[in-house]
Amino acid sequence: MAMESDRKFEEVLEELGASERSLTEEERMSLDERGFVVFHDVLDDGTLCALREKYEELMRKEGASAGMEVHQEQGTRRLSDLVNKGEVFDAVYLHPKVLAAARQIIGRPFQLSSLNARDAIPGEGLQALHADWGRRRADEPYHVCNSIWLIDDFTEANGATRLVPGTHKTGDAPADVLADPSSPHPDEVKLIAPAGAVCVFNAHVWHGGTLNRTDRTRRALHAYYVAREWPQQLNQAEYIRKRTYDRLSPAARYILNV
């Protein structure tokens, strides 16, 4: 059964354009050793414009309810369940290089866990360092992969995400070993890159948002994947709308597990 499942999964990835050829050796090494990789110029200007328009349209429409399907966070604007909220988001969670990177990290069949958005408002956004999974034993595989899609430039001043390279290998939770996970870490690297870039990271890596010290929000999308034996952050089968299901290919439905 497992072999049949693995074969189906590989067929789906091939159909979506994700294969071992999708990543360079350098990109694979970065994922394995540092725990993250940055792909530049993934989104062109037209797609960025469409995503920004849809992003703000949803914020106006949903108001105080924005993000409630998964999570709301003080000091940020959030959106959730984006699979159902615009065809423009399909290119995000189904992108071949991102799927190939998720396969490199998780190493077995996975599914989309959630597709959300987050932006820190001015003067807010600082997060304690955290991982998107609890403690992990040395003999456990990696279970989760996340990606940050830069809808705006990420700068030193506007709350760029910080990551601590190599911490996916420890299995430790930051709160258990750091005196203050909210403080700067001596080894942290900030994700400084222009809009249109995508950072894919092993979600066991310690990471967190920094303080937005500008007068504008800093928008990003998060396509988050989890091994298929674990529950999704948002149950895609429960939330899927008929019009969404009908326009998706069988391969896309497999990634959603619907």
N, C-alpha and C positions, 0 to 999 in steps of 0.2 A: 504493500500500500504506500509506504513512504517513497519507494523508488518511482511508483506511478505518479505520485504527487510532485516529486522533484522534476520528472520529465515534463509534466504539464506546465509547471512553473517556468522551466527553461524555454518551452515553446512560446509561452506568453511573452516573455522578455524579448525573444527574437522577433516576434510579431510587432512589438512596440519599438523595435530598433535598438534595444539594449543588449549588448553582447560583451564578451571579453575584449573585443576590439574597441569598445567605446571609451576606455580609459587608457591613458599612457602608463608606462611603468612608473614614471615619477609620481603620477597621481595616485596610483595604487600604494606606493611606498609611503606617501604622505598620509593616506588614510590609515595604513597599518601602524605607522610609527608615531606620527603627531596626533592622529585621531580626527583630522579634518583636511579638507582641500577646498580651494576657491576656484571656481570657474568664472572667467570674465566674459563679458559681452554675450551672455546667454539670451537676454531680452533686448530686442531692438527698440528703437525710439517709438515706433508705432504701437508695439505691444505694451511698452511701459505706459504710454499715454492712455491706452484702453484700460489697463489695470488700475491706474490712478483714478480715472473717471468712475469706474465701477466701484472702487473702494469707497470713494466719497459719496457716491449715490447710496450705497448700502448704509453708510454711517448716518446719513440724513434720514433714510427710511426707517432704520431700526432704533435710532435714538438711544434711550437708556437701556433698551433690551439687547443692544449689540453685544455679541459674544456669549450670551447666556447659555447657548446649547452646550458649551464646554466650560468656559471660565471667564470671569470678569476680574479685573485687577486694578486696584486703586492706582491712579497716576498714569494710566494708559488707556488707549482706545483699543478695543478688541472686536474681532469678527470671527465667527465660527460657521461650520457647515457650508464652506464655500463651494464644495462639489455641486451643490444644488442651486447656487446663486449666480451662475453665469458661465457660459461656455468658454469664456476667456480664461477661466481658471484650469481648464483641461490640460493646457500646455505646461502647467506647473507640475502637478503631481504625476503626469505621465511622461515627463521629459526623459529621453533615453540615457543621457549621461548621469542624471540623478538616480534613475532606477539601477543603472550599472553600479554606481557608488554604493547604493543601499545593499545591493547583492554582495558587494565586496565586504561590507561591514557585517551584515547579519549572517551571510553564508548559508542560507537555507530559504525556503519559500516564505515570503512576507506579504503584508497587505498594507494599504494606507490606513493609518490609525486616525489621522485627522488632518484637515486642511484649514488653517486658521490664519488670522492676521493680528499683528500687534504693533502699536507705535506708542512710544513714550511721549507724553506731552511735555512742554517746556517746564523745566525745574523738577522733573520726575523721572522714573524709569529705572532707578538703581535696584538691582536684584542681588541677593546673596548668591555666591557661587553654589551651583547645584548640578546634579545629573538628572536625566529624565528617567532614571530607574534607581531602585534601591541598591543595597550592597550586592556585590556579585562575587561568587566564589571563583577561585583561580581556574577551576575545571569547567566553569560555565561558559557557553558561547555568548556572544553579544546578542542582545535581544532587540535593540532599538537604534534607529537612525533618524536624524532630523536634518532639515535643510532650511536655510534662511535665504529668501529671495529679496534682494535689495530693490525696493520700489523707489527709494530715495538714496542719495549718496549717504554712506556711513562715514562719519568723520570723527576726529578725536573729541569734538565738542558736543555732538548731538546724540549721545547715548549708544554708540556702537557696542555690539556684543563683544565680550571678552571670553577667551577660551584659554585653558591651561593645557598645553600640549602634553601628551603622554599619560594623562591622568585616567584615561579609559582602561589602562592596564592594571591599575591599583586595586580596583574593586571596592575602594573606600568611599564613604559619603563625606563630602567636604565638612559638614557640620560636626562630624566625629573626630576630625583631625586638625581643624583650623580653629584658632582662638576666636576669630571673627571672619566668617565667610563673606561678609559684606565689604571688607577692606581689600585694597589692591593686593594681588598675589605677585610675588617676585618673578614668577615665570609666565605670567599671563600675557597673551597676545591679543590685541584689539583688532577686530575685523574692520579695517579701514579700506574701503573700496567704493567705486562709483556705482550708481544705480545701473541695474542690468546684470550685475554679478550675482552669483549664487554660491553660498558656502554650504557644503554638505559635511556633516560631522557625525562621528560615532556619538550617540546621545548618552553614552556612559562618561563622556568627557565632561569635566567640570566647566561650567560656563555660566554666564549671566549678563543681563543688560547693565549698562552704565548710565550715569546721570546725564540727562539731556540739558545742556547748559546754553541752548540757543532759544530763539523765540518762535521756533517752528516744530511741528511734530516730525518724527522720523519713522516712515512707514516700511513695513516688511511683511512678507507672507511666510508661513511655516508649513511645509509639507512634511509630515511626521509618519514614519513607517515602523511597523512592529512585526516580529515573527508571527506566522499564521496561527501558532498554537496559543497565542495570548489574545485577550480581548482588545478591541480597539478603544481608543480614547473617546471616539464618537462612533456608536454602532451604525455603520453605514447602511446596513440592510434595514434597520429601523427607520432611518431618516430619508432613504432614497425616494425621490419623487418620480412618478411615472415618466414625465417628460424628460427627466435626466437619464433614466434607465434606457429609454427608447433611443436616445441619440448616441449612446455609448456603444463601442464595439465590445464583443465578447471578451477580448483581452483586457480592456479597461474595466469591465465589470469584475473580472477576476482580481485585479489589483484592489478593487474596492471590497471584494468578497460579498457581492450582492447577486 
